[in-house]
Amino acid sequence: MLLGSTLASTDPATLVPIFRQVRVRDRVAQTVMSESAFNDAMGAIMTFGVLGVAMGTGEPSFGVSLLDLVKQVAIGVIAGIVLGYLAAMLIAHERWAFLVEYAPVVTLAAVVGAYFAAEGLQASGFMAVLCSASCLATRMPTASRWKPARSRGWKSS
């Protein structure tokens, strides 16, 4: 079971060369890669859960394991979304973007903070990082449509 939980997830890095050779729409490729990244976080939770049972430190009950999985995912998702959304507001909001010049630092702080917040709450730091980065990616303007407007957020061009 440990080997299966370790090998079950598909790494997004394996999909990039495939999508370069096989032409698919960008939205489809992005959806598949996002799903694959989500599977990585779930695979990490499953691997640590099975490893805990194998080492005798975890509960071998299906119900307890399922409850722990749901708890780790839920807390990780909430921590990631909250910190990712807050970082996006501080970087890209029209009124509250007073840290726009420090976008890389704020992004790094949000992702690291999401990991440690979730881990401190006995949840999945991997899931928190994935959700924080996804929230930042969807809330941030793309370079082709947006440009920084001095220090007051992002304006469309």
C-alpha positions as CSV (number, residue, x, y, z in Angstrom):
1,M,0.0,0.0,0.0
2,L,2.9,2.4,0.8
3,L,4.4,1.8,-2.7
4,G,1.0,2.4,-4.3
5,S,0.3,5.6,-2.4
6,T,3.8,6.9,-3.3
7,L,3.6,6.1,-7.0
8,A,-0.1,6.9,-7.6
9,S,0.2,10.6,-8.2
10,T,1.2,12.0,-11.6
11,D,3.8,14.7,-11.4
12,P,3.0,17.9,-13.4
13,A,6.6,17.9,-14.6
14,T,6.0,14.8,-16.6
15,L,3.1,16.4,-18.5
16,V,5.0,19.5,-19.8
17,P,7.0,17.6,-22.4
18,I,3.9,15.7,-23.5
19,F,2.0,18.9,-24.0
20,R,4.8,20.3,-26.0
21,Q,4.6,17.4,-28.5
22,V,0.9,16.9,-28.5
23,R,-1.1,20.1,-29.3
24,V,-3.9,20.7,-26.8
25,R,-5.7,23.9,-25.9
26,D,-4.0,25.9,-23.2
27,R,-7.0,25.7,-20.9
28,V,-7.1,21.9,-21.2
29,A,-3.4,21.7,-20.5
30,Q,-3.6,24.0,-17.5
31,T,-6.6,22.1,-16.1
32,V,-4.8,18.7,-16.4
33,M,-1.6,20.1,-14.8
34,S,-3.6,21.7,-11.9
35,E,-5.4,18.4,-11.3
36,S,-2.0,16.7,-11.3
37,A,-0.6,19.1,-8.8
38,F,-3.7,18.5,-6.6
39,N,-3.1,14.8,-6.9
40,D,0.5,15.3,-5.7
41,A,-0.7,17.0,-2.5
42,M,-3.2,14.2,-1.9
43,G,-0.6,11.6,-2.6
44,A,1.7,13.2,0.0
45,I,-1.1,13.1,2.6
46,M,-1.9,9.4,1.7
47,T,1.8,8.4,1.8
48,F,2.3,9.9,5.2
49,G,-0.9,8.3,6.5
50,V,0.0,4.9,5.2
51,L,3.6,5.3,6.5
52,G,2.2,6.2,10.0
53,V,0.1,3.1,10.1
54,A,3.1,0.9,8.8
55,M,5.4,2.4,11.5
56,G,2.8,1.8,14.2
57,T,2.2,5.4,15.0
58,G,-1.1,5.8,13.1
59,E,-4.5,4.4,13.6
60,P,-5.2,1.4,11.3
61,S,-8.9,2.2,11.2
62,F,-10.4,3.2,7.8
63,G,-12.8,5.7,9.5
64,V,-10.1,7.4,11.5
65,S,-7.8,7.5,8.5
66,L,-10.5,9.0,6.3
67,L,-11.4,11.6,9.0
68,D,-7.7,12.5,9.3
69,L,-7.4,12.9,5.5
70,V,-10.5,15.2,5.3
71,K,-9.1,17.2,8.2
72,Q,-5.7,17.6,6.7
73,V,-7.1,18.6,3.3
74,A,-9.7,21.0,4.7
75,I,-7.4,22.9,7.0
76,G,-4.6,22.9,4.3
77,V,-7.1,24.3,1.7
78,I,-8.4,27.0,4.1
79,A,-4.9,28.1,5.2
80,G,-3.7,28.3,1.6
81,I,-6.6,30.2,0.3
82,V,-6.7,32.7,3.1
83,L,-3.0,33.5,2.9
84,G,-3.0,33.4,-0.9
85,Y,-5.9,35.8,-1.2
86,L,-4.5,38.1,1.4
87,A,-1.2,38.2,-0.5
88,A,-3.0,38.9,-3.8
89,M,-4.9,41.7,-2.1
90,L,-1.7,43.3,-0.8
91,I,-0.1,43.0,-4.3
92,A,-2.8,43.5,-6.9
93,H,-5.9,45.2,-5.4
94,E,-6.6,48.6,-6.8
95,R,-7.0,50.3,-3.3
96,W,-5.0,48.0,-0.9
97,A,-2.0,47.2,-3.1
98,F,0.6,49.0,-1.0
99,L,3.1,46.1,-1.3
100,V,3.1,46.0,-5.1
101,E,6.8,46.7,-5.3
102,Y,7.5,43.8,-3.1
103,A,5.4,41.2,-4.9
104,P,8.1,38.5,-5.0
105,V,8.7,38.8,-1.2
106,V,5.0,38.9,-0.4
107,T,4.4,35.8,-2.6
108,L,7.2,33.9,-0.9
109,A,6.0,34.9,2.5
110,A,2.4,33.8,1.7
111,V,3.5,30.4,0.4
112,V,5.9,29.8,3.3
113,G,3.4,31.1,5.8
114,A,0.7,28.8,4.4
115,Y,2.9,25.8,4.8
116,F,3.9,26.5,8.4
117,A,0.3,27.6,9.3
118,A,-1.1,24.3,8.1
119,E,1.7,22.2,9.6
120,G,1.2,24.0,12.9
121,L,-2.5,23.0,12.8
122,Q,-1.5,19.4,12.1
123,A,-2.7,19.6,8.5
124,S,-1.1,19.3,5.1
125,G,1.4,22.0,4.3
126,F,1.7,20.7,0.8
127,M,-2.1,21.3,0.2
128,A,-1.8,24.8,1.7
129,V,1.1,25.7,-0.6
130,L,-0.8,24.4,-3.6
131,C,-3.9,26.4,-2.7
132,S,-2.0,29.5,-1.8
133,A,-0.1,29.5,-5.1
134,S,-3.3,28.7,-7.1
135,C,-5.1,31.6,-5.4
136,L,-2.2,33.9,-6.1
137,A,-2.1,32.7,-9.8
138,T,-5.8,33.3,-10.3
139,R,-5.9,36.7,-8.6
140,M,-2.8,38.2,-10.1
141,P,-3.0,40.0,-13.4
142,T,-1.2,38.6,-16.4
143,A,1.7,40.5,-17.8
144,S,0.1,40.9,-21.2
145,R,-3.0,42.7,-19.9
146,W,-1.8,44.5,-16.8
147,K,1.0,46.8,-15.8
148,P,2.0,48.2,-12.4
149,A,0.6,51.7,-11.8
150,R,3.3,53.3,-9.6
151,S,2.5,52.1,-6.1
152,R,-1.2,52.0,-6.2
153,G,-2.0,48.5,-7.5
154,W,-2.5,47.3,-11.0
155,K,-4.3,49.1,-13.8
156,S,-5.4,47.6,-17.1
157,S,-3.6,48.9,-20.1
